[in-house]
Amino acid sequence: MSYEHSYAPPPTPRGTPPVRINLYSDTQSKPTPAMKAAMMEAEVGDEQAGTDPTINELCERMAAFLGKEAAVFMPSGTMCNQIAIITQCRPGDEILAHETAHILTSEGSGAAALAGAQITGLRGERGQFSLDTLKGAIRSKSRHSPPQRMVEVEQTANSGGGTVWKLDDLNAIADFAHEQGMVTHMDGARLTNATVAAGIAPSDMVAGYDTVWLDFTKGLGAPLGAVLAGSSAVIGQAWRWKQRMGGALRQGGICAAACLYSLDHHVERLAEDHTNAKALARGLAQIPGIVVEMPETNLVFFDTTGTGIDATTLNARCREFGVGFNINKQWRARACTHLDISAADIETAIQVIREVVAKGP
């Protein structure tokens, strides 16, 4: 069994109690009653014809939020990534990204299958590569080499532990990429986690990136939706690809209303998730045999090697007590704090994991 990027939660064995404290992912959060009310009250129309006022409002707000000319609503972040690649790369082009980037590890080789582009993974600590590493990956221009077209970063870096790229590093990488004639793309799945943690305005953090998107289904708690932003020309082409891929919606304003609600009510509260993640990390670090990567945002990775219990087994045993988390590798797990996890839930989760570990392999 491969443990790499095991994002699908395991099936619950018959008779196992339901997971009450779901640390598997922030994608597991549920819309709040107030968000549902906003969805039901949304003014809707035909998005495909450009007449859904709620989607139009969301796209206008997101373009301003990210400091870009235009934006387009998408069903998912993966579609945002893939359409950003398709609209800016040609078959045979090369994309430079971290070796753990979502576009490389978790999107079904979409860049190759859909755009005909190849992704070269760059090494670096905790999901981030340095400017020197990027410079070292630049090829001499030759008919024997693929045209290097795009540099991609992921903010926050998921597999790196939810780490936040520093603004100076982001800008230096973007400036160098542009000097090389390349475009820049930011996978902003958890961008607002990064901006809240760093205290930096989203438009400032993404200023150097030609395209960027934000996911509303993670820390922001919406049931679906992401928005891709960039120049008017790129977003115009993105719309064509959205149409081709069947992503155009009808009364999608019901979903966009949830995203608008999250912008108004769920951004600043991400700081609570970060506080809860740090509390979880401190508690796990006190359990004999568990080694914790201290979090910068809402993702807590921990190693179970010292307990003698692999991550899958530990998760299965904890699920019997209503606590579940994500399996990243055989001995590496990820716990994610979010809208539906309280400080009390964190204390309960720590206690359950402590008691399960104490029973031994």
Order of alpha helices (4+ residues) and beta strands (2+ residues): beta-alpha-alpha-beta-alpha-beta-alpha-beta-alpha-beta-alpha-beta-alpha-alpha-beta-beta-alpha-alpha-alpha-beta-beta-alpha-beta-beta-beta-alpha
